[in-house]
Amino acid sequence: MTMAMCRARALVSFSKCKPTLLSPLFHFSPIRRFSSSQFESVGFIGLGNMGSRMVHNLIKAGYKVAVHDINCNVLKKFSDMGVSTKETPFEVAEASDVVITMLPSSSHVFDVFTGPNGLLQGGNLLRPWLLIDSSTIDPQTSRKLSVTVSKCILKEKKDHRVNPVMLDAPVSGGVLAAEAGTLAFMVGGSEEAYLAAKPLLLSMGKNTIYCGKAGNGSAAKICNNLAMAVSMLGVSEALALGQSLGICASTLTRVFNSSSARCWSRYLALVHYSPVVTVTIRFLE
């Protein structure tokens, strides 16, 4: 009892100590936050099946959006809706505080960033303080572009920040989730930037997961796609085996739907890969 009382007194005494008397190990520097008010102008590049729907949700959320795509017909549709359209990625950057890209491949992303009339055409000077790439690309490209962006200088300082930041934030959920605004974002890069971008991302999705350093969002997306591909392959091979053993596909589908084989990816397997499937998974180096 005496020992317990002594410990209690020691804890009370410790709690009354002034912060300046504590060991340096107990002093934590506060995390510097970005201001969400810097998202007044949002640029979006890539108005395909996913991107066009994501832009609609940004507009619904009240963001001022400027868009670009190489498809002139798509641009006209947005222009007719009253959305600001730009002829080049660089023009989007010049009109935006943050730019989101949703493109088909690594080469497209690299070209939009570094090619002629690209986001970084202005050399080391950049208007947007944050660039978010939601494309499904390899982690190496994401990391390379992140380093390139971090070496640029902001034309106007934002919250005492001199250099812009890039996040890789690929999505899961497909076109239906993009339209419904229920995408899941896997985000790599600065945690400060992630926290600032979270409200923006949640205007297009319902989940955001911080995955760590630059490129980790893209890496998480590859792992997610791998898991889904393996699941699809298993369902397809099971369907092929069942039919070779005399069970019709519709009967086997009912079995899957009523048992442990039930999974979301079976729909893709049934529609696109039955009765025989060949899945090739290529890791980009």
VOFI-917729 format. One record per residue (C-alpha): residue in three letters; y, x, z. Coordinates in steps of 0.1 Angstrom, whole numbers, plus 2048, in hexadecimal, padded with zeros to 3 digits. Last residue first. Example, Ala and Ser with C-alpha at 12.3 -4.5 7.8 and 13.67 -1.06 7.14 Angstrom:
// residues 2
SER7F5889847;ALA7D387B84E;
END
This chain:
// residues 285
GLU7EC86A583;LEU7E684557B;PHE7C6836589;ARG7B482256F;ILE79D805579;THR7877F855D;VAL7777D7562;THR75B7CB54B;VAL7517A754F;VAL735792543;PRO73276C546;SER74E767550;TYR76C77E54F;HIS78C76A549;VAL789747558;LEU76D74D571;ALA77876F57C;LEU79C763580;TYR791746595;ARG77975B5A9;SER7987705B5;TRP7A07565CF;CYS77F7595E2;ARG7607435E8;ALA74175A5E9;SER73B74F60D;SER73172C603;SER73C70B5F4;ASN7527185D8;PHE7387325CF;VAL71C7185CC;ARG7327015B7;THR73971F5A0;LEU71372559E;THR70E702592;SER72A704578;ALA71C72656C;CYS6F9719565;ILE6DD728579;GLY6C1737564;LEU6BC75A572;SER6D3768556;GLN6ED74E560;GLY6EC75A584;LEU6EF77F57B;ALA70D778565;LEU71E763580;ALA71677E59A;GLU725799583;SER74478457F;VAL74877E5A5;GLY7437A35AD;LEU75B7AE592;MET77679659E;SER7727A35C2;VAL7747C85B6;ALA7937BF5A2;MET7A37AF5C0;ALA79D7CD5D6;LEU7AA7E45BB;ASN7C97CF5B7;ASN7D07D15DC;CYS7CB7F75DC;ILE7E37FA5BE;LYS7FD7E55D0;ALA7FA7FA5EF;ALA8018195DB;SER81F80A5CB;GLY82D8015ED;ASN8248245FA;GLY8398345DE;ALA85683C5F5;LYS84B83F619;GLY83C82362F;CYS82A803626;TYR8447E9632;ILE8357C662C;THR84A7A9620;ASN83D78661F;LYS84B764614;GLY85976E5F2;MET87876C5DC;SER8937655F5;LEU87E77A60D;LEU8857995F8;LEU8AB7955FD;PRO8A678F623;LYS8907AF624;ALA8A87C6612;ALA8BA7D2631;LEU89A7D8644;TYR88B7EA626;ALA8AA7FF622;GLU8A780B646;GLU881810641;SER888828624;GLY86E826609;GLY84F810602;VAL84C7EB602;MET82F7D35FB;PHE83F7B15F4;ALA82C7915F6;LEU8377755DF;THR83E7515EB;GLY85D7485D7;ALA84B72B5C6;GLU8517395A3;ALA84775C5AD;ALA82974E5C0;LEU81D73C5A1;VAL82375A58B;GLY80E77259F;GLY8097755C5;SER80E79A5CC;VAL82E7AE5C9;PRO8397D25C3;ALA8557DF5DA;ASP85E8035D2;LEU87F8095E5;MET89B8205D8;VAL8B982C5EB;PRO8DD8365E1;ASN8EE8555F0;VAL90F857603;ARG90783E61F;HIS924838637;ASP91C813638;LYS91F812612;LYS93382E601;GLU9418255DF;LYS9368385BF;LEU9168405D0;ILE9088625CA;CYS8E78695BA;LYS8CC8815C8;SER8BB8645DA;VAL8B58535B8;THR8A28705AA;VAL88C8735C9;SER88484E5C7;LEU87D8515A2;LYS86286B5A9;ARG8548575C6;SER8508375B1;THR84284B594;GLN82885B5AA;PRO81F83A5BA;ASP81282B599;ILE82280A58D;THR8227E5595;SER8477DC591;SER85B7D15AE;ASP8747EE5AC;ILE8917EB5C5;LEU8B17FF5C0;LEU8CA8005DC;TRP8EE80E5DF;PRO8F78005BD;ARG9158125AC;LEU9058345A3;LEU91485659C;ASN8FD873596;GLY8FB86D570;GLY90A84C565;GLN8EA844551;LEU8D783F571;LEU8D081A56C;GLY8C6821548;ASN8DD820529;PRO8C683B51A;GLY8A8840531;THR8A8849556;PHE8A3829569;VAL89981054E;ASP88482B53D;PHE87183455D;VAL86B80F564;HIS85E809541;SER847828542;SER83981D564;SER82F7FB556;PRO8377D7551;LEU85A7D3562;MET8697C2580;THR8897D558A;ILE8A07CB5A6;VAL8C47D95A8;VAL8DA7D85C7;ASP9007D95C9;SER9047CE5A5;ALA91B7CE587;GLU9197F257D;ALA8F47F2582;VAL8F07D456A;GLU9057E6550;PHE8EE805554;PRO8D07EF54E;THR8DE7E552C;GLU8EB7C651A;LYS8F57B2539;THR8F178E542;SER90577A55C;VAL8F3759564;GLY904739558;MET8E372754F;ASP8EB72D52A;SER8EC752532;PHE8CA750542;LYS8BB741523;LYS8CE75950D;LEU8BF777520;VAL89C76951A;ASN8A37674F5;CYS8B178A4F4;ASN891799502;ILE89A7BD50C;ASP8A37AF52F;HIS8C17B0545;VAL8CF79B562;ALA8ED797578;VAL8E9782598;LYS9017745B2;TYR8EA76A5CE;GLY8E97475DB;ALA8C47435E5;LYS8BE72D5C7;ILE8CB74A5B1;LEU8B37625C1;ASN8977495BC;HIS89F746596;VAL8A076C594;MET87C76E5A2;ARG871755588;SER87F76956B;GLY87078957A;MET84C77D57C;ASN84676E55A;GLY85E78754A;LEU88278C552;GLY8837B2559;ILE8A37C0568;PHE8B57AF585;GLY8D77B7593;VAL8E27A95B4;SER9077A65BE;GLU91179C5E2;PHE8F47B05F1;GLN90B7C7605;SER90F7AC61F;SER8EC7B662B;SER8FC7D363D;PHE8E67F163F;ARG8D97FB661;ARG8DA81C673;ILE8BD82068B;PRO8CA8276AE;SER8C484B6BA;PHE8AB84A6D7;HIS8B185B6F8;PHE89385C70F;LEU88887F704;PRO8AB88C70C;SER8A1887731;LEU8B486D743;LEU8D3874758;THR8EB86873C;PRO8D984773C;LYS8E484075F;CYS8C783D778;LYS8C281A787;SER8A0815775;PHE894836785;SER89C82A7A8;VAL88A80A7A2;LEU86C81C794;ALA86B8357B2;ARG86D8187CA;ALA84F8077BA;ARG83C8277BA;CYS84382D7DF;MET8388097E7;ALA81880E7D5;MET81182E7E8;THR81881C809;MET800800800;
END
